[in-house]
């Protein structure tokens, strides 16, 4: 029974309210009625795990009838489907102690209803007399939910395959475009047009380099910045410096991660600024020519600096101060990262610093 009884066998009347107390028989009837109203399957078990009562939804869910369940040991009903040692051990512990358990998963084939995945929850019920106890065992059918979850996982897997294929095609397309630009640059007569085509060729290669190093990570995952920048700069050094110029490209980075779409912006900034240094910082050959990519972390903030030891740009013209395509690109990418840009150019070199959030120690100047 599910409720304590506070009355004798015969009913009597409360003189204050004229309302009759519930008799034992009526109490049992009420308890069974309450059990039957529960939407999910529910069993009431005694301390021996014998079924005292079962809800109507239990009979309907497992296609059983009263004589197959009522008064039977739990592990014997439904052809022994619930004879699961670990599960029975938890139930016995619940019946003996104050323990409860929630969302114990049972995944199996039932003889009448087929495959089902059930989450089981158990709780002990105490009575005022303390002579006996019962255990409430509730069932939640999550078969459909699990099927949907598996379908979602499959769709995500297919999405990842399609995304990988798309990234592969994008990488190939970028290489083709870069090759075409370089071929055109070698055939044109105009020096200005040739330089513009070569500049476009390098920018396409920079995008390809960033895409290549993020290809395996996927969208929305965390990227180790130090490893990412090191690989990116190695690629830039091989493709844009090679053995033709004595310029070193080094990376000094603190440990830290960013989301992949942020890494794209950081990679494009680094590539653009490294290209600028290679193009402008060393008009004359210099033995110790060097470009340094520095990434410093302070809690959730960071500071990215690309510096060189070239000749600098001390005499900026009015047009240069406005900035060209490269400057506009860096500014736009920094804005996406909620960062500011500061450029310092002196006779012993140029440093461009991209500072995120509160890392900055002073107001930033426009590039």
C-alpha positions in Angstrom: 0.0 0.0 0.0 1.2 3.6 -0.7 -0.3 5.5 2.2 -0.2 5.3 6.0 -3.5 4.6 7.6 -4.7 6.7 10.6 -8.0 5.1 11.2 -9.7 1.9 12.6 -11.5 -0.6 10.5 -14.8 1.3 11.0 -15.2 4.8 9.8 -15.9 7.6 12.2 -16.8 11.2 11.8 -14.7 14.3 12.6 -17.1 16.4 14.6 -15.5 19.6 13.4 -15.8 19.0 9.7 -18.4 16.2 9.4 -16.0 14.6 6.9 -15.3 10.9 7.2 -11.8 9.6 7.6 -10.5 7.1 5.0 -10.9 3.5 5.9 -8.2 0.9 5.3 -10.2 -0.5 2.4 -10.8 2.9 0.9 -7.2 3.8 1.4 -6.0 0.9 -0.6 -8.5 1.7 -3.3 -7.3 5.3 -3.4 -3.6 4.2 -3.5 -4.3 1.9 -6.5 -6.2 4.7 -8.2 -3.2 7.1 -7.7 -0.9 4.5 -9.2 -3.1 4.0 -12.2 -3.1 7.8 -12.9 0.7 7.9 -13.3 1.5 8.4 -17.0 4.8 6.4 -17.1 5.0 2.8 -16.1 5.2 2.3 -12.3 5.5 -0.7 -10.0 5.1 -0.9 -6.2 7.4 -3.6 -4.7 7.6 -5.0 -1.2 10.9 -5.7 0.6 11.2 -9.0 -1.3 10.8 -7.3 -4.7 7.3 -8.8 -5.1 4.9 -6.7 -7.1 2.3 -5.2 -4.8 0.7 -2.9 -7.5 1.3 -1.9 -11.1 0.1 1.1 -13.0 -2.2 0.8 -16.0 0.6 2.3 -18.2 2.9 -0.5 -17.1 0.5 -3.2 -18.4 0.0 -1.2 -21.6 3.7 -0.5 -22.2 4.8 -4.1 -21.9 1.5 -5.7 -23.1 1.0 -7.7 -19.9 -2.1 -8.6 -17.9 -2.7 -8.4 -14.1 -2.2 -12.1 -13.4 1.2 -12.0 -15.1 2.4 -9.3 -12.8 0.5 -8.8 -9.5 2.0 -10.8 -6.7 4.9 -12.0 -8.8 8.6 -11.5 -8.1 10.0 -8.7 -10.3 12.7 -10.9 -11.7 10.3 -13.6 -12.8 7.7 -11.5 -14.7 7.8 -11.1 -18.5 9.8 -14.3 -18.9 12.6 -13.0 -16.6 13.3 -9.9 -18.6 14.2 -8.0 -15.4 16.5 -10.6 -14.0 19.5 -8.3 -14.3 22.0 -8.9 -11.4 23.3 -5.3 -11.2 19.8 -3.9 -11.4 18.4 -6.2 -8.7 21.3 -5.4 -6.5 20.5 -1.7 -6.7 16.8 -2.5 -5.9 17.8 -4.6 -2.9 20.0 -1.9 -1.6 17.2 0.6 -2.0 14.8 -1.7 -0.1 17.2 -2.3 2.8 18.8 1.2 3.1 18.0 4.8 2.4 19.6 4.6 -1.1 17.9 5.6 -4.3 18.9 5.4 -7.9 17.9 7.4 -11.0 18.2 6.8 -14.7 19.5 3.3 -14.6 19.5 2.3 -18.3 18.1 -1.0 -19.5 18.5 -1.7 -23.2 17.1 -5.1 -24.4 14.6 -7.0 -26.5 11.2 -7.7 -24.8 9.2 -10.7 -26.0 6.0 -8.8 -26.7 7.0 -5.2 -27.5 10.4 -5.7 -29.1 13.5 -3.5 -28.5 13.1 -0.9 -25.8 15.5 1.4 -23.9 14.2 2.2 -20.4 15.5 4.6 -17.7 14.6 3.2 -14.2 14.2 5.3 -11.0 13.6 3.8 -7.6 12.8 5.2 -4.2 11.9 3.8 -0.8 8.5 4.6 0.8 8.2 4.7 4.6 5.1 4.3 6.7 4.2 5.8 10.1 3.9 2.4 11.8 7.4 1.4 10.5 6.4 -2.2 10.2 7.1 -2.5 6.6 8.3 -0.5 3.6 7.7 -0.6 -0.1 9.7 0.6 -3.1 8.4 2.7 -6.0 10.0 1.7 -9.3 9.3 4.1 -12.2 10.1 3.4 -15.9 10.8 6.0 -18.6 10.8 4.8 -22.2 13.5 6.7 -24.0 13.6 4.4 -27.1 12.4 7.1 -29.5 14.7 9.8 -27.9 17.7 7.5 -28.3 16.8 6.9 -31.9 16.6 10.6 -32.6 20.0 11.1 -30.8 21.6 8.4 -33.0 20.0 10.1 -36.1 21.5 13.4 -35.1 24.9 11.9 -34.6 24.7 10.3 -38.0 23.7 13.6 -39.6 26.6 15.4 -37.8 29.0 12.7 -39.1 27.7 13.1 -42.6 28.1 16.9 -42.2 31.7 16.5 -41.1 32.4 14.3 -44.2 30.8 16.9 -46.5 32.7 19.7 -44.8 36.0 17.8 -45.2 35.3 17.3 -48.9 34.4 21.0 -49.3 37.6 22.0 -47.6 39.6 19.7 -49.8 38.0 21.2 -52.9 38.5 24.8 -51.6 42.2 24.0 -51.0 42.6 22.7 -54.6 40.7 25.6 -56.0 43.0 28.1 -54.1 46.1 26.4 -55.5 44.7 26.6 -59.0 43.8 30.3 -58.7 47.3 31.0 -57.2 49.0 29.2 -60.1 46.9 31.1 -62.7 47.7 34.5 -61.1 51.4 33.6 -61.1 51.3 32.6 -64.8 49.5 35.8 -65.7 52.1 37.8 -63.8 54.9 36.4 -65.9 53.2 37.2 -69.2 52.0 40.8 -68.7 54.1 43.7 -70.0 53.1 46.3 -67.4 55.3 46.3 -64.3 52.5 47.7 -62.2 50.1 44.9 -63.3 52.7 42.3 -62.7 53.3 43.5 -59.1 49.5 43.5 -58.5 49.1 40.0 -59.8 52.1 38.8 -57.7 50.6 40.4 -54.7 47.2 38.8 -55.4 49.0 35.4 -55.8 50.6 35.8 -52.4 47.3 36.7 -50.7 45.6 33.6 -52.2 48.5 31.5 -50.9 48.1 33.0 -47.5 44.4 32.0 -47.4 45.4 28.5 -48.6 48.0 28.2 -45.8 45.5 29.2 -43.1 42.9 26.8 -44.5 45.4 24.0 -44.7 46.4 24.2 -41.0 42.7 24.4 -39.8 41.5 21.6 -42.1 41.9 18.8 -39.6 40.4 20.7 -36.6 36.9 21.3 -37.8 34.7 24.3 -37.1 34.0 25.4 -33.5 36.8 23.4 -31.8 39.7 24.8 -29.7 43.0 25.4 -31.5 46.4 25.4 -29.7 47.7 28.8 -30.9 51.4 28.1 -30.4 51.3 25.0 -32.5 49.1 26.6 -35.1 51.3 29.7 -35.5 54.4 27.6 -35.7 53.1 25.4 -38.5 51.7 28.4 -40.3 54.9 30.4 -40.2 56.9 27.3 -41.3 54.7 27.2 -44.4 55.0 30.9 -45.0 58.8 30.7 -44.7 59.0 27.8 -47.2 56.7 29.4 -49.7 57.7 33.1 -49.4 61.3 33.1 -48.2 62.8 29.8 -49.2 66.6 29.9 -49.7 66.6 33.0 -51.8 66.6 35.5 -48.9 68.5 35.4 -45.6 65.5 36.2 -43.4 64.5 34.2 -40.3 60.8 33.9 -39.3 60.4 32.9 -35.6 57.4 32.3 -33.3 57.3 32.9 -29.6 53.9 31.9 -28.2 52.4 31.4 -24.7 50.2 28.3 -24.2 46.6 29.1 -25.0 43.7 28.1 -27.2 41.1 29.9 -29.4 38.1 28.8 -31.3 38.8 27.7 -34.9 37.0 30.7 -36.5 39.1 33.0 -34.3 42.2 31.1 -35.4 41.3 31.9 -39.0 41.3 35.6 -38.3 44.6 35.4 -36.3 46.2 33.4 -39.1 45.2 35.8 -41.8 46.5 38.7 -39.7 49.8 37.0 -39.2 50.1 36.1 -42.9 49.3 39.6 -44.1 51.8 41.3 -41.7 54.5 38.8 -42.5 54.0 39.5 -46.2 54.2 43.2 -45.5 57.5 42.8 -43.6 58.9 40.7 -46.4 57.8 43.3 -49.0 58.8 46.5 -47.2 61.2 45.9 -44.3 64.3 44.7 -46.1 64.8 46.6 -49.4 68.5 45.9 -49.0 70.0 42.6 -48.0 70.6 42.3 -44.3 72.5 39.4 -42.7 70.6 39.3 -39.4 67.2 40.1 -41.0 64.4 38.6 -38.8 60.7 38.6 -38.4 59.2 37.7 -35.0 55.6 36.6 -34.3 54.9 36.9 -30.6 51.7 35.7 -28.9 51.3 36.6 -25.2 48.4 35.5 -23.0 47.0 37.1 -19.8 44.0 35.2 -18.4 41.3 35.4 -21.1 43.1 38.2 -23.0 45.9 38.0 -25.5 48.4 40.2 -27.4 49.7 39.4 -30.9 52.8 41.2 -32.2 54.5 40.9 -35.6 57.8 42.7 -35.6 60.8 43.0 -37.8 64.3 44.5 -37.5 64.2 46.2 -40.9 64.5 49.8 -41.9 61.1 50.9 -40.7 58.8 53.5 -42.3 59.8 56.7 -40.6 58.5 59.0 -43.4 54.9 58.0 -44.0 53.2 59.9 -46.7 49.6 61.1 -46.4 48.4 58.2 -48.5 50.4 55.6 -46.5 48.8 56.9 -43.3 45.4 56.1 -44.7 46.5 52.6 -45.2 46.2 50.3 -48.2 44.4 47.0 -48.7 46.7 45.2 -46.2 46.1 47.7 -43.5 42.3 47.7 -44.0 42.3 43.9 -44.0 44.2 43.7 -40.6 41.9 46.4 -39.1 38.8 44.5 -40.2 40.1 41.1 -38.9 41.1 42.7 -35.6 37.6 44.1 -35.2 36.2 40.6 -35.7 38.3 39.6 -32.7 37.3 42.5 -30.6 40.9 43.7 -30.7 42.7 47.0 -31.4 45.7 47.6 -33.7 48.8 49.6 -32.9 51.7 50.2 -35.2 55.1 51.5 -34.2 57.6 52.0 -37.0 61.1 53.3 -36.3 64.5 53.2 -37.9 65.4 49.9 -36.3 62.2 48.1 -37.3 58.4 47.9 -37.3 56.0 46.3 -34.9 52.3 45.8 -35.3 50.4 44.8 -32.2 46.9 43.4 -32.1 45.6 43.6 -28.5 42.5 41.8 -27.3 40.2 43.3 -24.6 41.9 44.5 -21.3 45.4 43.2 -22.1 46.3 46.7 -23.4 48.2 48.9 -21.1 47.6 52.2 -23.0 45.2 53.5 -25.6 45.8 52.1 -29.0 46.8 54.1 -32.0 45.4 53.6 -35.5 47.5 51.6 -37.9 
